[in-house]
Amino acid sequence: MEIILKYFPNLTEEQHRQFAALYDLYIDWNAKINVISRKDIENLYEHHVLHSLAIAKVIDFKPGTSIMDLGTGGGFPGIPLAILFPETKFHLVDSIGKKVRVATEVSNAIGLKNVTFRHARAQEEKQLFDFVVSRAVMPLSDLIDIIKKNISKKQINALPNGLICLKGGELQHETLPFKNKTVINSISDYFEEEFFETKKVVYVPLV
């Protein structure tokens, strides 16, 4: 939990309580339904929660913003972002029902009111959102093909509506088709831990 406070020191009491509750909840649920690799669960706050919050270093979502987290798994990056942005609406979608169940149970346990869930494939989701967020679920071009139908034309944020995803490693080839408009942010610019050295936040405007 200290690592979250290191980079986000101005949390409310409620946000502090919600972030602090995540560890025991994910330990408990992960023992029943594996959503985080067993050897990585000890690194929950650094590798999963803080990694998700890197998106908040790139954009400060305005109240009323609507976001779909595609391929949310056990709730990343959606749940940490929903804690940080209580006035923003998050819709967490995954094609694996038991993972959606874990995310739903964790969200309910910490009392999140700004999150909805759907067990579905991305192609089935027809709602419009300001942004789609995702954590390395598929190659960028495939992801954009699927989600461009979901991006609203109505703007309320400083950045144009589009895709914000967490990626690692070499991205030049993947971003080539979108290179004129893709913005790649190195997470190591925000967080000093070694884990983030090769991690990126990739933003592609889609309006």
N, C-alpha and C positions, 0 to 999 in steps of 0.2 A: 504493500500500500504506500510506503514512503516514496517509491519511485513515481507514483502518480502525483503526489503532493509536491515533489521536486519541480515538476514542469507545469503543474496546474495548482498553484498555491491558494487560489481564491475561491475554492469550492464552498458552497453553502453546507450547513450541517447535514441537510438531507442528502446532498450529493456525496458527502464524505461517508455517511452511513451506507448509502447504496453501493458505492465502490468497495467499501470494507467488507460488505456481505458477500461479494462475488466469490471469494476464494473458497469458503466452506460450501457454498452452493454448487460450484463447479466440481469440487472434489467429490461431493456426494453424488451428483448426477453422473459424473464421468465414470464412477465405479459401476453404474448400472448400464449406461449407454455411452459408448466411447465417442466423444466429440473432439477431444484433444488427446494427442498421443500420450500414453501413460508416462513416458519419460520427460514430457514437456510440461506436465500439469504444475510442477513446482515453479515453473517460470511464467505462470499465468499472467501476472501483472506486467512484466516486461514484454514478453513475446506476443501477448494477445490483447490485453487491455490498452497498454501504452501504444503499441503498434497501431491499434484501431484509432486512437486519439491523434495520431499524426495528421489525420485529415483535418482536424481542428486547427492545425498550424497553417493550413493552406487557405481555409475559408472559415469565416465566422457566420454560421447560418443565421439568417434573420428569423424572428418569430413568425410562425405560420408557414415556413418552408416545408415542403413535403418531399420525402426521400424514400426510395426503395433500396433495401440492402438485398442484393441478389446473390444467391448461394451463401446464405448467412451461416450455415452450419449450426453451431451451438449458440450463435448470436453475435458474431463478429464480422464487421465492425459495428453493427447496428446498436447493440445494447450499451457499450461504453459511450457511443455518441449520443444515444437517447438520454443517458444520465447527464451528460455535459450540456445538452441543449434541450431542456425540458419544454420549451415553447415550440419545438420543431416536431413534426409528425413523421414517424418512421414506420415503414411497412416491410417486414422481414419475410423473405421468400426463399424456400429451399425445396428441392425435389425429393428429399429424404424425410419422411414423416417423423421418424424418431428424433432426428436432429431438431426439427421444428418444435417437437414436444419439449425438449430440454430448454431451448431458448424461451419458449412460452412460460414454462414453470419458473425459470430463473427470473424472468421479467415480472411475473406475478408476485413472486416471493419478495422482491425489493420494492414493489408498489409502483412500477412504471405505468403512467397513464397515457403516454404519448406513443405507444407501440401497438401495431397490429401484426398478425402473422398469417401466412398462407402456405399450405403444403401444395406446391404446384411446380410445374416446369416453367421456366422464364417465358416461353412462348405463349403460355396460357394467361399471363397477367396482362390485362388490357388498360389498367388505370394509368392516368397521367401523373408525372412527378416532376419536381424542379430538378432533382438530381438522382442519379443511380450511383450507389457506392458498392464496392465489391472488393473482395480480397482474393486475388489470383485464382479466379475460378476457371478461366479459359483464355485463349489468346485474344488480344485486344480487338482484332477485326471481327472475330466471331461474336464477341460480347456486344460490340457496337451494332452489328447487324440485328441482334435480338432486341436491344433496348431502345433503339432510336424511335420506335413507335410509342414509347412510354414517356418521352420527354415533352413537357408542357412548353408552349410558346410564351406563356406569360412570365415575365421576369420580376423577381423581387430582391435578388441578391446582387452583391457587387460583381461576382463572376457570372457570365452567361450560363444558363442551364446546360447540363451535360453529364458526363461520366467522370467520377473520381474513384480511382482504384489503387489498391496497394499491390505493388509488384516488387520482385527482386531480380537481381542479376542484370544481364545484358538486355537492353530494351530497344536498341537501334533498329534491328530488323523488324520487330513487332510494331514499332511506332512509325515505320517508314511511310505507310499509306496516309498517315495523318500528320506528317512531320511539320507541316506549315502551321498547324494550330495546336499541336500537343505541347503541354507544359509538363516537364518532368522535374519534380522537386526531390532532392536528396534528403531522406529523413535524418541523416547524420548532421545536417545543418541545424536541426532542432533538438535532437537527443544525442548525448555523447556516448552512450553504451555501445560496445563493440557489435552487438547483435544487429544494429541498424546501419552498419557501414555500407552494405550493398542494397539496402531497402529504399524504395522510392514511392512517392505519391504521384500518380500519373493523372493529369486532368485533360479531358478532351471536350471542348464546347461542342454542343450538338444542335444549336439553334442559329 
